[in-house]
Amino acid sequence: MASTKLCYIDPVSSPDFLPALSHHFQCLKDDDTQIDVLSLRPGLPWDNLEYHSYEALVSGDLMKAIYWAEKAGYDAAVIGCFYDLCLHEAREICERMIVTAPCQSSLQTTSLLANRASIIIGRNKWQQRIRENLHRYGYHDFISSLPESQCQVSEYLKQTEDDLEPFLNLAQKAIQEDQAEAIILGCSANLGIYRHLQNRVSVPVIDPALAALSQAKHAAQNQQHFGWHTSSQGSLETPWCDPRALSYFNDAEKAIGKIVRV
């Protein structure tokens, strides 16, 4: 039986992306680690969270999925969206489980490897949300630029190696003109392309989904070894003293759609 249980929550309702995620995460699996990839309940009619209104509509199910994951015995969970949707709220309702997300994890990982980086995003629409996170995490001055690929999330899901030339051009321009020392892919749907780009440029290229899951795994192991778990004090005080909060989460399992074991 695995000693570390991790789950990656894809906050987009369609389960069709789960096999690709499961294949992508094979590199992090070992005999001591269980990794499950799950979608939220079916019925939400989109394949992205590019719009703030979509974020709001999915947030309730996502919070219930986080609650369910802790009660199901997971040591750490990943919220699989580069906007880091509900990350701070999710940590607030966790008594021990670690919660990570792609943007913060990518920034923290990259800061160990470089002094400046660029994030390749999809569209201008994404700029505000990502810049808000950069300010919140204290990485605004760390990011040299946010070059745009002019792609929507739905296009990322269909990418092949033949589609990578525009990304290569953006990465090279960021390195040459913006003095980027590393490249972060600004969408958790950019599965697998980091390695192809990294082989052609001279700097690290960070896959945000892998960064978030790798950090979750490491943090879960730290919890087991050193007792470092999510705090419940101060700004992270949990709401469970109010019985109304617990009653809202009674049906948390209904928020879960499909689960795929890596």
KEDRENVO-906879 format. One record per residue: residue number from 1; x, y, z of N, C-alpha, C in turn. Coordinates in nm, 2 decimals, padded with zeros to 4 digits. Example, Ala and Ser with C-alpha at 12.3 -4.5 7.8 and 13.67 -1.06 7.14 Angstrom:
<rs>
1:01.32:-00.57:00.78:01.23:-00.45:00.78:01.32:-00.33:00.78
2:01.28:-00.22:00.71:01.37:-00.11:00.71:01.29:00.00:00.79
</rs>
This chain:
<rs>
1:00.08:-00.12:00.00:00.00:00.00:00.00:00.09:00.12:00.00
2:00.06:00.22:-00.09:00.14:00.34:-00.10:00.13:00.42:00.03
3:00.25:00.48:00.07:00.25:00.55:00.19:00.21:00.70:00.17
4:00.22:00.75:00.05:00.18:00.88:00.01:00.07:00.88:-00.09
5:-00.04:00.95:-00.06:-00.16:00.96:-00.15:-00.18:01.10:-00.20
6:-00.17:01.11:-00.33:-00.18:01.24:-00.40:-00.30:01.24:-00.49
7:-00.37:01.36:-00.50:-00.47:01.37:-00.61:-00.46:01.50:-00.68
8:-00.48:01.49:-00.81:-00.47:01.61:-00.90:-00.62:01.63:-00.95
9:-00.67:01.75:-00.91:-00.81:01.78:-00.94:-00.81:01.87:-01.07
10:-00.87:01.82:-01.17:-00.89:01.90:-01.29:-01.02:01.97:-01.28
11:-01.02:02.10:-01.26:-01.14:02.17:-01.23:-01.23:02.20:-01.35
12:-01.20:02.14:-01.46:-01.29:02.14:-01.58:-01.37:02.02:-01.58
13:-01.50:02.03:-01.61:-01.59:01.92:-01.59:-01.57:01.80:-01.67
14:-01.52:01.81:-01.79:-01.50:01.70:-01.88:-01.40:01.60:-01.83
15:-01.43:01.47:-01.83:-01.33:01.37:-01.79:-01.24:01.32:-01.90
16:-01.26:01.38:-02.02:-01.19:01.33:-02.14:-01.04:01.35:-02.13
17:-01.00:01.45:-02.05:-00.86:01.49:-02.04:-00.78:01.41:-01.94
18:-00.85:01.33:-01.86:-00.79:01.26:-01.75:-00.69:01.15:-01.80
19:-00.71:01.07:-01.90:-00.61:00.98:-01.95:-00.48:01.05:-01.99
20:-00.49:01.16:-02.05:-00.36:01.23:-02.09:-00.29:01.28:-01.97
21:-00.36:01.33:-01.87:-00.30:01.37:-01.74:-00.23:01.25:-01.67
22:-00.31:01.14:-01.67:-00.25:01.02:-01.60:-00.12:00.98:-01.67
23:-00.12:00.98:-01.80:00.00:00.94:-01.87:00.12:01.04:-01.84
24:00.08:01.17:-01.84:00.18:01.27:-01.81:00.25:01.26:-01.67
25:00.17:01.21:-01.58:00.22:01.20:-01.44:00.29:01.07:-01.41
26:00.31:00.98:-01.51:00.37:00.85:-01.48:00.51:00.87:-01.42
27:00.58:00.98:-01.47:00.72:01.01:-01.42:00.73:01.03:-01.27
28:00.62:01.07:-01.21:00.62:01.10:-01.06:00.57:00.98:-00.98
29:00.53:00.87:-01.04:00.48:00.76:-00.97:00.59:00.66:-00.93
30:00.58:00.61:-00.81:00.67:00.51:-00.76:00.59:00.41:-00.66
31:00.66:00.31:-00.61:00.59:00.21:-00.53:00.53:00.27:-00.40
32:00.58:00.38:-00.36:00.54:00.44:-00.23:00.44:00.55:-00.25
33:00.40:00.58:-00.38:00.32:00.70:-00.41:00.19:00.66:-00.49
34:00.08:00.69:-00.44:-00.05:00.67:-00.52:-00.09:00.81:-00.57
35:-00.11:00.81:-00.70:-00.16:00.94:-00.76:-00.29:00.91:-00.83
36:-00.39:00.99:-00.80:-00.52:00.98:-00.86:-00.55:01.12:-00.93
37:-00.60:01.11:-01.05:-00.65:01.23:-01.13:-00.80:01.22:-01.13
38:-00.86:01.33:-01.10:-01.01:01.33:-01.09:-01.06:01.46:-01.16
39:-01.18:01.44:-01.21:-01.26:01.56:-01.27:-01.37:01.59:-01.17
40:-01.43:01.71:-01.19:-01.55:01.74:-01.12:-01.67:01.68:-01.18
41:-01.79:01.69:-01.11:-01.91:01.63:-01.16:-01.94:01.67:-01.31
42:-02.00:01.59:-01.38:-02.04:01.62:-01.52:-02.15:01.72:-01.52
43:-02.16:01.79:-01.64:-02.27:01.88:-01.65:-02.23:02.03:-01.68
44:-02.11:02.07:-01.65:-02.07:02.20:-01.67:-02.02:02.22:-01.82
45:-02.07:02.31:-01.89:-02.05:02.31:-02.04:-01.93:02.38:-02.09
46:-01.81:02.35:-02.04:-01.69:02.42:-02.10:-01.57:02.34:-02.07
47:-01.46:02.37:-02.14:-01.34:02.30:-02.13:-01.23:02.39:-02.08
48:-01.26:02.50:-02.02:-01.16:02.60:-01.98:-01.21:02.68:-01.86
49:-01.12:02.75:-01.80:-01.16:02.85:-01.70:-01.10:02.99:-01.73
50:-01.10:03.02:-01.86:-01.04:03.15:-01.90:-01.11:03.27:-01.85
51:-01.24:03.25:-01.82:-01.33:03.36:-01.79:-01.35:03.36:-01.64
52:-01.35:03.48:-01.58:-01.37:03.49:-01.43:-01.51:03.43:-01.39
53:-01.61:03.45:-01.48:-01.74:03.40:-01.45:-01.74:03.24:-01.44
54:-01.66:03.18:-01.53:-01.64:03.03:-01.52:-01.58:02.99:-01.39
55:-01.48:03.07:-01.34:-01.42:03.04:-01.22:-01.52:03.04:-01.10
56:-01.60:03.14:-01.10:-01.70:03.16:-00.99:-01.80:03.04:-01.00
57:-01.84:03.00:-01.12:-01.94:02.89:-01.13:-01.89:02.75:-01.08
58:-01.76:02.73:-01.10:-01.70:02.60:-01.06:-01.64:02.60:-00.92
59:-01.63:02.71:-00.86:-01.57:02.72:-00.73:-01.63:02.63:-00.62
60:-01.76:02.63:-00.61:-01.83:02.55:-00.51:-01.80:02.40:-00.52
61:-01.80:02.35:-00.64:-01.77:02.21:-00.66:-01.62:02.18:-00.63
62:-01.54:02.28:-00.67:-01.39:02.26:-00.64:-01.37:02.25:-00.49
63:-01.43:02.34:-00.41:-01.41:02.34:-00.27:-01.46:02.21:-00.21
64:-01.57:02.16:-00.26:-01.62:02.03:-00.21:-01.53:01.92:-00.24
65:-01.47:01.92:-00.36:-01.37:01.82:-00.40:-01.25:01.82:-00.31
66:-01.21:01.94:-00.27:-01.09:01.95:-00.18:-01.13:01.89:-00.04
67:-01.25:01.92:00.01:-01.30:01.87:00.13:-01.31:01.71:00.13
68:-01.36:01.66:00.02:-01.37:01.52:00.00:-01.24:01.45:00.00
69:-01.14:01.52:-00.07:-01.01:01.46:-00.08:-00.94:01.44:00.05
70:-00.95:01.54:00.14:-00.89:01.53:00.27:-00.96:01.42:00.35
71:-01.10:01.41:00.35:-01.17:01.31:00.42:-01.14:01.17:00.36
72:-01.10:01.16:00.23:-01.07:01.03:00.17:-00.93:00.99:00.20
73:-00.85:01.07:00.27:-00.72:01.03:00.32:-00.60:01.07:00.23
74:-00.62:01.16:00.14:-00.51:01.21:00.05:-00.42:01.30:00.14
75:-00.29:01.28:00.12:-00.19:01.37:00.19:-00.18:01.50:00.13
76:-00.20:01.51:00.00:-00.19:01.64:-00.07:-00.28:01.64:-00.20
77:-00.32:01.76:-00.24:-00.41:01.77:-00.35:-00.35:01.89:-00.44
78:-00.37:01.88:-00.57:-00.33:01.98:-00.66:-00.46:02.04:-00.73
79:-00.47:02.17:-00.73:-00.58:02.23:-00.81:-00.52:02.26:-00.95
80:-00.57:02.19:-01.05:-00.50:02.19:-01.18:-00.54:02.30:-01.27
81:-00.52:02.43:-01.23:-00.54:02.54:-01.32:-00.44:02.65:-01.29
82:-00.38:02.71:-01.39:-00.27:02.80:-01.37:-00.32:02.93:-01.30
83:-00.45:02.96:-01.30:-00.50:03.07:-01.23:-00.49:03.05:-01.08
84:-00.46:02.92:-01.03:-00.46:02.89:-00.89:-00.59:02.91:-00.83
85:-00.70:02.87:-00.90:-00.83:02.89:-00.85:-00.86:02.84:-00.71
86:-00.91:02.92:-00.62:-00.95:02.88:-00.49:-00.83:02.82:-00.40
87:-00.71:02.85:-00.44:-00.60:02.79:-00.36:-00.60:02.83:-00.22
88:-00.62:02.96:-00.19:-00.61:03.00:-00.05:-00.74:02.96:00.03
89:-00.85:02.96:-00.04:-00.97:02.91:00.02:-00.97:02.76:00.05
90:-00.90:02.69:-00.04:-00.89:02.54:-00.02:-00.80:02.51:00.10
91:-00.69:02.59:00.12:-00.60:02.57:00.23:-00.68:02.60:00.36
92:-00.77:02.69:00.36:-00.84:02.73:00.48:-00.93:02.62:00.53
93:-00.98:02.53:00.44:-01.07:02.43:00.49:-01.00:02.30:00.52
94:-00.87:02.29:00.50:-00.79:02.17:00.52:-00.73:02.18:00.66
95:-00.75:02.07:00.73:-00.69:02.06:00.87:-00.55:02.00:00.86
96:-00.52:01.92:00.76:-00.38:01.87:00.75:-00.33:01.86:00.61
97:-00.42:01.83:00.52:-00.38:01.80:00.38:-00.32:01.93:00.31
98:-00.21:01.90:00.24:-00.14:02.00:00.16:-00.22:02.03:00.03
99:-00.22:02.16:-00.01:-00.28:02.19:-00.13:-00.19:02.28:-00.21
100:-00.16:02.24:-00.34:-00.07:02.32:-00.42:-00.15:02.35:-00.55
101:-00.09:02.44:-00.63:-00.15:02.48:-00.76:-00.04:02.53:-00.85
102:-00.06:02.52:-00.98:00.05:02.53:-01.08:00.12:02.67:-01.08
103:00.05:02.78:-01.07:00.13:02.91:-01.08:00.22:02.93:-00.97
104:00.18:02.91:-00.84:00.27:02.93:-00.73:00.38:02.83:-00.73
105:00.35:02.70:-00.76:00.45:02.60:-00.76:00.55:02.62:-00.87
106:00.51:02.67:-00.99:00.60:02.70:-01.10:00.70:02.81:-01.06
107:00.64:02.91:-01.00:00.72:03.03:-00.96:00.83:02.98:-00.85
108:00.78:02.91:-00.75:00.88:02.86:-00.65:00.98:02.77:-00.70
109:00.94:02.68:-00.79:01.04:02.59:-00.85:01.14:02.67:-00.94
110:01.09:02.76:-01.02:01.18:02.83:-01.11:01.27:02.92:-01.03
111:01.23:02.98:-00.92:01.32:03.07:-00.84:01.44:02.99:-00.79
112:01.44:02.86:-00.78:01.55:02.78:-00.74:01.65:02.77:-00.85
113:01.61:02.80:-00.98:01.69:02.77:-01.10:01.73:02.90:-01.17
114:01.67:03.01:-01.14:01.69:03.13:-01.22:01.66:03.25:-01.14
115:01.71:03.37:-01.19:01.68:03.50:-01.12:01.57:03.57:-01.20
116:01.55:03.54:-01.32:01.44:03.60:-01.40:01.38:03.49:-01.49
117:01.25:03.51:-01.51:01.18:03.41:-01.60:01.07:03.48:-01.68
118:01.02:03.42:-01.78:00.91:03.46:-01.86:00.80:03.35:-01.86
119:00.68:03.39:-01.86:00.56:03.30:-01.86:00.50:03.31:-01.99
120:00.49:03.20:-02.07:00.42:03.20:-02.20:00.27:03.17:-02.17
121:00.19:03.28:-02.19:00.05:03.26:-02.17:-00.03:03.25:-02.30
122:-00.16:03.22:-02.29:-00.24:03.21:-02.41:-00.28:03.34:-02.48
123:-00.36:03.41:-02.40:-00.41:03.54:-02.46:-00.40:03.65:-02.36
124:-00.42:03.77:-02.41:-00.41:03.89:-02.33:-00.52:03.88:-02.22
125:-00.63:03.81:-02.24:-00.73:03.79:-02.14:-00.67:03.74:-02.01
126:-00.57:03.66:-02.02:-00.51:03.60:-01.90:-00.42:03.69:-01.81
127:-00.38:03.80:-01.87:-00.27:03.88:-01.81:-00.31:03.93:-01.67
128:-00.43:03.99:-01.66:-00.47:04.05:-01.53:-00.47:03.94:-01.42
129:-00.53:03.83:-01.44:-00.54:03.72:-01.34:-00.40:03.67:-01.30
130:-00.31:03.66:-01.39:-00.18:03.60:-01.36:-00.10:03.71:-01.29
131:-00.11:03.84:-01.33:-00.04:03.94:-01.26:-00.08:03.96:-01.12
132:-00.21:03.94:-01.10:-00.26:03.95:-00.96:-00.19:03.84:-00.87
133:-00.18:03.72:-00.93:-00.11:03.62:-00.85:00.04:03.65:-00.83
134:00.10:03.71:-00.93:00.24:03.74:-00.92:00.26:03.84:-00.80
135:00.17:03.94:-00.79:00.18:04.04:-00.68:00.16:03.97:-00.55
136:00.06:03.88:-00.55:00.02:03.82:-00.42:00.13:03.73:-00.37
137:00.20:03.66:-00.46:00.30:03.57:-00.42:00.44:03.64:-00.40
138:00.45:03.76:-00.44:00.57:03.84:-00.43:00.67:03.81:-00.54
139:00.62:03.77:-00.66:00.71:03.74:-00.77:00.70:03.84:-00.89
140:00.64:03.96:-00.87:00.61:04.05:-00.98:00.75:04.09:-01.05
141:00.85:04.12:-00.97:00.98:04.16:-01.02:01.06:04.04:-01.08
142:01.02:03.92:-01.05:01.09:03.80:-01.09:01.06:03.77:-01.24
143:00.94:03.81:-01.29:00.89:03.78:-01.42:00.93:03.89:-01.52
144:01.00:03.85:-01.62:01.05:03.95:-01.72:00.94:03.99:-01.82
145:00.86:03.89:-01.86:00.75:03.92:-01.96:00.65:03.81:-01.96
146:00.54:03.84:-02.02:00.43:03.74:-02.04:00.39:03.73:-02.19
147:00.48:03.67:-02.27:00.45:03.66:-02.41:00.33:03.58:-02.43
148:00.25:03.61:-02.54:00.12:03.55:-02.57:00.13:03.46:-02.69
149:00.08:03.34:-02.68:00.08:03.24:-02.79:-00.04:03.26:-02.88
150:-00.14:03.34:-02.83:-00.26:03.36:-02.91:-00.34:03.23:-02.92
151:-00.33:03.15:-02.82:-00.40:03.02:-02.81:-00.50:03.02:-02.70
152:-00.62:02.96:-02.72:-00.71:02.93:-02.61:-00.68:02.79:-02.55
153:-00.73:02.77:-02.43:-00.70:02.64:-02.37:-00.75:02.52:-02.45
154:-00.86:02.53:-02.52:-00.91:02.43:-02.61:-00.81:02.39:-02.72
155:-00.73:02.49:-02.76:-00.63:02.46:-02.86:-00.51:02.39:-02.80
156:-00.47:02.43:-02.67:-00.36:02.36:-02.61:-00.39:02.21:-02.59
157:-00.52:02.17:-02.57:-00.55:02.03:-02.55:-00.53:01.95:-02.67
158:-00.52:02.01:-02.79:-00.50:01.94:-02.92:-00.36:01.95:-02.97
159:-00.27:02.01:-02.90:-00.14:02.04:-02.95:-00.06:01.91:-02.98
160:00.02:01.92:-03.09:00.12:01.81:-03.12:00.25:01.88:-03.13
161:00.36:01.80:-03.16:00.49:01.86:-03.17:00.50:01.95:-03.29
162:00.41:01.93:-03.39:00.41:02.02:-03.51:00.36:02.16:-03.48
163:00.30:02.18:-03.36:00.24:02.31:-03.32:00.34:02.39:-03.23
164:00.46:02.34:-03.21:00.54:02.40:-03.11:00.63:02.52:-03.16
165:00.64:02.54:-03.29:00.73:02.64:-03.34:00.69:02.78:-03.29
166:00.57:02.82:-03.28:00.54:02.95:-03.22:00.58:02.96:-03.08
167:00.57:02.85:-03.00:00.62:02.85:-02.86:00.77:02.87:-02.85
168:00.84:02.80:-02.95:00.99:02.81:-02.95:01.03:02.95:-02.98
169:00.96:03.01:-03.08:00.99:03.15:-03.11:00.97:03.25:-02.99
170:00.86:03.23:-02.92:00.83:03.31:-02.81:00.94:03.29:-02.70
171:00.98:03.17:-02.67:01.08:03.14:-02.57:01.21:03.20:-02.61
172:01.25:03.18:-02.73:01.38:03.24:-02.78:01.38:03.39:-02.77
173:01.27:03.46:-02.80:01.26:03.60:-02.79:01.26:03.65:-02.65
174:01.20:03.58:-02.56:01.20:03.61:-02.42:01.34:03.60:-02.36
175:01.41:03.50:-02.41:01.55:03.48:-02.36:01.64:03.59:-02.41
176:01.63:03.62:-02.54:01.72:03.72:-02.61:01.68:03.86:-02.58
177:01.55:03.90:-02.57:01.51:04.04:-02.56:01.47:04.07:-02.42
178:01.42:03.98:-02.34:01.37:04.01:-02.21:01.46:03.96:-02.10
179:01.57:03.90:-02.14:01.67:03.84:-02.04:01.61:03.74:-01.95
180:01.52:03.66:-02.00:01.46:03.55:-01.92:01.57:03.44:-01.91
181:01.58:03.39:-01.79:01.68:03.28:-01.76:01.61:03.15:-01.75
182:01.47:03.15:-01.76:01.39:03.03:-01.75:01.26:03.06:-01.82
183:01.19:02.96:-01.86:01.06:02.98:-01.92:00.95:02.90:-01.85
184:00.84:02.96:-01.81:00.73:02.89:-01.75:00.62:02.88:-01.85
185:00.56:02.76:-01.87:00.44:02.74:-01.95:00.32:02.78:-01.87
186:00.25:02.88:-01.91:00.14:02.94:-01.83:00.00:02.88:-01.85
187:00.00:02.74:-01.87:-00.13:02.67:-01.87:-00.10:02.53:-01.83
188:-00.18:02.47:-01.74:-00.16:02.33:-01.70:-00.20:02.23:-01.81
189:-00.26:02.28:-01.92:-00.30:02.19:-02.03:-00.18:02.18:-02.13
190:-00.07:02.24:-02.10:00.05:02.23:-02.19:00.13:02.10:-02.16
191:00.06:01.99:-02.17:00.12:01.87:-02.13:00.23:01.82:-02.23
192:00.35:01.80:-02.17:00.46:01.73:-02.25:00.55:01.82:-02.33
193:00.50:01.94:-02.36:00.58:02.02:-02.46:00.70:02.08:-02.39
194:00.71:02.08:-02.26:00.83:02.14:-02.20:00.96:02.08:-02.24
195:00.95:01.94:-02.25:01.08:01.87:-02.28:01.12:01.90:-02.43
196:01.03:01.91:-02.52:01.07:01.95:-02.66:01.13:02.09:-02.67
197:01.07:02.18:-02.59:01.12:02.32:-02.59:01.26:02.32:-02.52
198:01.26:02.26:-02.41:01.39:02.26:-02.33:01.51:02.20:-02.41
199:01.48:02.11:-02.49:01.59:02.05:-02.58:01.64:02.15:-02.68
200:01.56:02.25:-02.71:01.60:02.35:-02.82:01.63:02.48:-02.77
201:01.61:02.51:-02.64:01.66:02.64:-02.59:01.76:02.62:-02.48
202:01.82:02.72:-02.43:01.94:02.70:-02.34:01.90:02.72:-02.19
203:01.77:02.72:-02.16:01.72:02.74:-02.03:01.62:02.64:-01.98
204:01.60:02.63:-01.85:01.49:02.54:-01.80:01.35:02.58:-01.85
205:01.27:02.49:-01.89:01.13:02.51:-01.93:01.04:02.44:-01.83
206:00.96:02.51:-01.76:00.89:02.45:-01.64:00.74:02.41:-01.69
207:00.71:02.29:-01.67:00.58:02.24:-01.69:00.50:02.26:-01.56
208:00.39:02.34:-01.56:00.33:02.38:-01.44:00.25:02.27:-01.37
209:00.19:02.18:-01.44:00.12:02.06:-01.38:00.22:01.97:-01.31
210:00.34:01.95:-01.37:00.44:01.86:-01.31:00.50:01.94:-01.19
211:00.52:02.07:-01.20:00.57:02.14:-01.08:00.48:02.13:-00.96
212:00.35:02.15:-00.99:00.25:02.15:-00.88:00.24:02.01:-00.81
213:00.24:01.90:-00.90:00.23:01.77:-00.84:00.36:01.73:-00.77
214:00.47:01.77:-00.83:00.60:01.73:-00.77:00.61:01.80:-00.63
215:00.57:01.93:-00.63:00.57:02.00:-00.50:00.48:01.94:-00.40
216:00.36:01.90:-00.44:00.26:01.83:-00.35:00.32:01.70:-00.30
217:00.39:01.62:-00.38:00.45:01.50:-00.34:00.56:01.53:-00.23
218:00.65:01.63:-00.26:00.75:01.66:-00.17:00.70:01.71:-00.03
219:00.59:01.80:-00.04:00.53:01.85:00.08:00.47:01.75:00.16
220:00.40:01.65:00.09:00.34:01.54:00.17:00.45:01.45:00.24
221:00.56:01.43:00.18:00.67:01.36:00.24:00.73:01.44:00.36
222:00.73:01.57:00.34:00.78:01.65:00.45:00.68:01.64:00.57
223:00.55:01.64:00.54:00.45:01.62:00.65:00.48:01.49:00.72
224:00.50:01.39:00.65:00.52:01.25:00.71:00.65:01.25:00.79
225:00.76:01.32:00.74:00.89:01.31:00.81:00.90:01.41:00.92
226:00.84:01.53:00.90:00.87:01.64:01.00:00.74:01.70:01.06
227:00.62:01.65:01.02:00.50:01.70:01.08:00.45:01.83:01.03
228:00.50:01.87:00.91:00.47:02.00:00.86:00.34:01.99:00.78
229:00.23:02.04:00.83:00.10:02.03:00.77:00.04:02.17:00.75
230:-00.07:02.18:00.68:-00.13:02.31:00.66:-00.18:02.37:00.79
231:-00.14:02.50:00.82:-00.18:02.56:00.94:-00.33:02.59:00.95
232:-00.38:02.60:01.07:-00.52:02.63:01.09:-00.53:02.76:01.18
233:-00.43:02.84:01.18:-00.43:02.95:01.27:-00.43:03.08:01.19
234:-00.47:03.19:01.25:-00.47:03.32:01.19:-00.56:03.33:01.06
235:-00.50:03.37:00.95:-00.58:03.38:00.83:-00.63:03.25:00.78
236:-00.57:03.13:00.83:-00.61:03.00:00.78:-00.70:02.93:00.88
237:-00.75:03.01:00.97:-00.85:02.95:01.07:-00.96:02.88:00.99
238:-00.99:02.76:01.03:-01.10:02.68:00.96:-01.24:02.72:01.00
239:-01.34:02.71:00.92:-01.47:02.75:00.95:-01.55:02.64:01.03
240:-01.49:02.54:01.08:-01.57:02.42:01.12:-01.63:02.45:01.26
241:-01.60:02.56:01.33:-01.67:02.59:01.45:-01.82:02.63:01.42
242:-01.85:02.66:01.30:-01.98:02.69:01.26:-02.05:02.56:01.20
243:-02.15:02.51:01.26:-02.21:02.38:01.21:-02.27:02.40:01.07
244:-02.31:02.52:01.03:-02.36:02.55:00.90:-02.26:02.52:00.79
245:-02.13:02.54:00.82:-02.02:02.51:00.72:-02.02:02.36:00.70
246:-02.02:02.28:00.80:-02.01:02.14:00.78:-02.13:02.08:00.71
247:-02.24:02.14:00.73:-02.36:02.09:00.66:-02.36:02.12:00.51
248:-02.29:02.22:00.47:-02.28:02.25:00.33:-02.19:02.15:00.26
249:-02.10:02.09:00.33:-02.01:01.99:00.27:-02.05:01.85:00.29
250:-02.17:01.82:00.34:-02.22:01.69:00.37:-02.23:01.61:00.24
251:-02.26:01.67:00.13:-02.27:01.60:00.00:-02.15:01.62:-00.09
252:-02.03:01.64:-00.03:-01.91:01.67:-00.10:-01.88:01.57:-00.21
253:-01.91:01.44:-00.19:-01.88:01.34:-00.28:-01.95:01.36:-00.42
254:-02.06:01.43:-00.42:-02.14:01.45:-00.54:-02.06:01.54:-00.63
255:-01.96:01.62:-00.58:-01.89:01.71:-00.67:-01.78:01.63:-00.75
256:-01.76:01.50:-00.72:-01.65:01.43:-00.79:-01.71:01.36:-00.91
257:-01.64:01.37:-01.02:-01.69:01.31:-01.15:-01.61:01.17:-01.16
258:-01.51:01.17:-01.25:-01.44:01.04:-01.28:-01.31:01.05:-01.21
259:-01.26:00.93:-01.16:-01.13:00.92:-01.10:-01.04:00.82:-01.18
260:-00.92:00.86:-01.21:-00.83:00.77:-01.29:-00.70:00.75:-01.20
261:-00.66:00.63:-01.18:-00.54:00.60:-01.11:-00.42:00.61:-01.20
262:-00.32:00.68:-01.17:-00.20:00.69:-01.25:-00.12:00.56:-01.23
</rs>
